[in-house]
Amino acid sequence: MSETLTFAVPKGRILDEALPLMAAAGIEPAADFHDGSSRALQFGSNVEGLSIIRVRAFDAATFVAHGAADFGIVGSDVVDEFSYDALYAPVDLGIGACRLSVAEPKALAEDDDPRLWSHVRVATKYPNTTSRHFAARGVQAECVKLNGAMELAPALGLTSRIVDLVSSGATLKANGLVEVETISEVTSRLIVSRTAFKRKGAILSDWISRFREAADAAA
């Protein structure tokens, strides 16, 4: 009988890019995974004993970190924010490329110099990463945690600046914001539960090799 495994994948854009890599590594979700009307969160696959859960990116990392899922895919932004000792990220999959940036209203940016900041108040989904970034520069960061709609914070007076993921920059532009500093470049990673690896090291090592080969071939 095959080893039972649970694979966690994030909803949204990363998943669309991850599916071809998953297929190249040998994982095909069951047909109902692609049913847009389905409310299911757990699905079968073509691999005996391997199930797939589809959740939010931060939740995917949590499931893997606590051993409820054995391995999965999330952005490096999520790995950096949680700094989990309970998981590791052995493969850069080279997908989901974007950046974590500081942005502010265009009018403010015209006369602003980030090098002169001593204190910033920002809205962000990444308070840990943001605080570490500014602390390294000797800047005190006051972070207001938001899970979405970060671009509204300056317009409504919640904060003057935001820290968020940026891809094309179109959303920032539509809300009158501009990037003024990049915190990190982001790509998606294969993550593995350290707890699961102790019990299922051989089979998880095989999957790590498969995803590494798939990522290398796609690069």
C-alpha positions in Angstrom: 0.0 0.0 0.0 1.3 3.5 -0.9 2.3 6.0 1.8 -0.6 8.4 2.6 0.4 12.0 1.7 -1.4 15.4 1.8 -0.3 18.1 -0.6 -1.4 21.7 0.1 -1.8 24.2 -2.8 -2.8 27.9 -2.7 -5.8 29.3 -4.4 -5.5 31.9 -7.2 -2.7 32.9 -9.6 0.0 30.7 -8.1 -2.2 27.7 -8.5 -2.7 28.4 -12.2 1.1 28.5 -12.7 1.7 25.5 -10.4 -0.6 23.1 -12.2 1.8 22.5 -15.2 4.7 21.9 -12.8 2.6 19.5 -10.7 1.7 17.6 -13.9 5.4 17.5 -14.9 6.3 16.2 -11.4 3.5 13.5 -11.7 0.6 14.9 -9.8 -2.8 15.4 -11.5 -5.7 16.5 -9.4 -9.0 14.6 -9.7 -11.6 16.0 -12.1 -13.7 17.7 -9.4 -10.7 19.9 -8.5 -11.4 21.8 -11.7 -15.1 22.2 -11.0 -15.6 25.9 -10.4 -18.9 25.4 -8.6 -17.4 22.9 -6.1 -17.1 24.0 -2.5 -14.9 21.1 -1.7 -11.4 21.8 -0.2 -9.9 18.3 -0.4 -9.5 16.3 -3.5 -8.1 13.1 -4.8 -5.3 12.7 -7.4 -3.9 10.3 -9.9 -1.3 9.2 -7.2 -2.4 6.4 -4.9 -2.7 7.7 -1.3 -2.0 11.4 -2.3 -4.8 13.9 -1.6 -4.7 17.6 -2.4 -6.1 20.5 -0.2 -6.7 23.9 -1.8 -6.6 26.7 0.7 -5.4 30.2 1.2 -1.6 30.6 0.9 -1.0 31.4 4.5 -3.2 28.5 5.6 -1.3 26.2 3.3 1.9 27.1 5.1 0.2 26.6 8.5 -1.1 23.1 7.5 2.4 22.1 6.4 4.2 23.6 9.4 2.0 21.7 11.8 2.2 18.4 9.9 -1.5 18.3 8.9 -0.2 18.4 5.3 3.1 16.8 4.3 4.2 19.2 1.6 2.9 22.0 -0.5 3.4 25.2 -2.6 3.4 28.8 -1.3 5.1 32.0 -2.2 8.4 32.9 -0.5 6.6 35.9 1.0 4.6 33.5 3.1 7.7 31.5 4.1 9.5 34.7 5.1 6.5 36.1 7.1 6.0 33.0 9.2 9.7 32.1 9.5 8.5 28.6 10.5 11.2 26.3 11.9 8.7 23.5 11.3 9.0 23.6 7.5 11.6 24.1 5.0 11.6 25.2 1.3 14.0 23.1 -0.7 12.9 24.0 -4.2 12.4 27.4 -5.8 9.8 26.6 -8.4 10.4 29.8 -10.4 6.7 30.7 -10.7 4.5 33.4 -9.2 7.2 36.0 -9.6 6.4 39.4 -8.0 7.9 41.6 -5.4 7.0 42.8 -1.9 7.2 46.6 -2.0 6.6 49.8 -0.1 4.2 52.1 -1.8 2.7 55.5 -1.1 0.6 58.2 -2.8 2.1 59.7 -5.9 1.9 63.2 -4.4 3.8 62.2 -1.3 6.4 60.4 -3.2 7.3 63.5 -5.3 9.1 65.0 -2.3 9.8 61.9 -0.2 13.1 60.1 0.3 12.9 56.7 2.0 16.6 57.0 3.1 15.6 59.7 5.5 12.8 57.8 7.3 13.1 57.2 11.0 9.5 56.1 11.6 6.9 54.7 9.2 3.3 53.7 9.7 2.2 51.1 7.1 -0.8 48.9 6.3 0.3 45.4 5.4 -0.5 41.7 5.5 3.2 41.1 6.3 3.9 42.8 9.7 6.8 40.5 10.6 8.7 40.8 7.3 8.0 44.6 7.3 9.3 45.1 10.8 12.4 43.1 10.2 13.1 45.0 7.0 12.9 48.4 8.6 14.6 47.4 11.8 17.6 46.4 9.7 17.7 50.0 8.5 17.2 51.5 11.9 13.7 52.6 11.1 10.8 52.1 13.5 7.8 50.5 11.7 4.3 50.8 13.0 2.3 48.1 11.2 -1.4 48.0 10.8 -2.5 44.5 9.9 -4.9 44.2 7.0 -5.7 41.0 5.0 -6.7 42.8 1.8 -7.6 46.1 0.2 -4.3 47.6 1.3 -4.5 50.3 -1.4 -7.4 51.9 0.5 -5.4 52.7 3.6 -3.7 55.9 2.4 -6.8 57.2 0.7 -8.9 56.8 3.9 -6.2 58.1 6.2 -5.4 54.8 7.9 -1.7 54.9 7.0 0.4 57.0 4.7 2.1 53.9 3.2 1.5 50.3 2.5 3.6 47.1 2.1 2.1 44.6 -0.4 2.8 42.3 -3.2 3.2 44.0 -6.6 3.2 42.3 -10.0 2.4 44.7 -12.9 1.8 47.7 -10.6 -1.6 48.3 -12.2 -3.5 48.1 -9.0 -1.2 50.6 -7.3 -1.6 53.0 -10.3 -5.4 52.7 -10.3 -5.3 53.8 -6.6 -2.9 56.7 -7.1 0.1 54.9 -5.5 3.7 54.3 -6.5 6.4 52.0 -5.4 9.2 53.7 -3.5 11.1 50.7 -2.1 11.4 46.9 -2.8 11.7 44.7 0.3 12.1 41.3 -1.5 11.7 39.5 -4.8 9.1 36.8 -4.5 8.8 33.4 -6.2 6.9 30.2 -5.2 8.5 27.4 -3.3 7.9 23.8 -2.6 7.6 23.5 1.2 8.0 20.4 3.3 6.9 19.6 6.8 9.9 18.7 9.0 7.7 16.5 11.1 6.4 14.6 8.1 10.0 14.3 6.7 11.1 12.4 9.8 8.4 9.8 9.2 8.2 9.8 5.4 11.6 11.0 4.3 12.1 8.5 1.5 8.9 9.3 -0.4 9.1 13.1 0.3 12.7 13.1 -1.0 11.4 11.6 -4.2 8.8 14.3 -4.6 11.4 17.0 -3.9 13.5 15.5 -6.7 10.6 15.4 -9.0 9.6 19.0 -8.4 13.2 20.2 -8.7 13.5 18.4 -12.1 10.2 19.9 -13.2 11.3 23.4 -12.2 14.7 23.1 -13.9 13.1 21.9 -17.1 10.6 24.8 -17.1 13.3 27.4 -16.4 
